[in-house]
Amino acid sequence: VENTFSLTNYIGFLTMFILSSGIIFELPIVVYFLSKLGILTPQLMRDHRKHAVIIILFVSAVITPADIGTQILVFVPVYFLYEISIFISARVAKNREAELK
């Protein structure tokens, strides 16, 4: 097997990895706005945590090379962001509830 690396392949991989990771790291902002609109609730996110783990694992497998190590390196921060998003959604719901009273 002969490895031939080119600058085009490297830049393409780097662009795809950075762009997809950047989009994924916008999760708390998206959750904030969806919670503000009343579409997403913290209870819904807690109930579907298992589904979110599977989806995060799938997405991290797609955006990383065929290596379990890099997949885990992407999975851990994204799952942490998911947990932070639950907290953000709970804060938004609490503030919305306080405004209604």
N, C-alpha and C positions, 0 to 999 in steps of 0.2 A: 504494500500500500504506500503510495507516494502522496504526501501532503503538499499541495500547492496553494499557498496563501497569496491573495492579492489585496491590494489596497481597497479595491471596489468591494470585495466580499467583506472585509473588515469593517468598512464604513457602513455598509448595508446592515450588517449584524448589529453594530453599535447603535445605529439610528433606530432600528426596530426595537432593540432592548430598552433604550433610554426613552423613546416615545411611548411605548406601551407601559413602562413603569411609571412614567410621569402621569399618564392618564389614570392609572390605577390609584395613584396617591392622591387623586382628587376626590376619593370616596367620602371623606368627612364633609366636604363642602356640598357634594350632591345630596348626602343624607340630611344635612342642615336644611337645604331648601325644600326637599321633599317632606320633611317633618314640619316645616313652617307652613306648607300648603295643606297639611293634614293627610297626605297620601301614605306616609310611612310612620309607623309607631314603634316605640322601643319594644313593646311586647311582641309585635310581629317579628322584629329582628331577633329577639331572644328565642321565639318559638321555632324559627327557621335557621338556627345556628348550624345545625348539622348539614343542611343543604348548602349553606354559605361556605362551609369548610370544603365540601366537595367541589364547588364552583371555583373557589380560590385555588385549590390544588390543580384543577384542570387548566385554569388560566395561567398559573405559574408554569405548568408543564409546556404550554403552548409558546410562551414568550421566552423560555430559556432553552438552551441546547439540551440534548438527551443526556442529562446528568442529574442525578438525584440531589447532589450537593447544592447546585445552583438553584434547583427548584425549591429546596427548603430555605435557601437564603432569600428567595423572593416571597415564599409563603409566610414566613414568620412575621415580617413587618406588615404585610397586607392583612393578615389575621389580627394583628395588634391594632391596625387602623379600623378594622371592622368592630372590634370591642370598643374603641374610642368613639366610633360612630354611634354605637348603642347609647353610650353616655351622652353624647351630643343630642341625640334624638330625645332622650329622657329629659334633658334640660329644656329643650324647646317645648316639649309637651307640658312640662311643669310651668313654664312661663306663659304658655297659651292658656292654661287652666287658671292661672292667677289673674290674667287679664279679663277672663270671662266672669270672675266673681266680683 
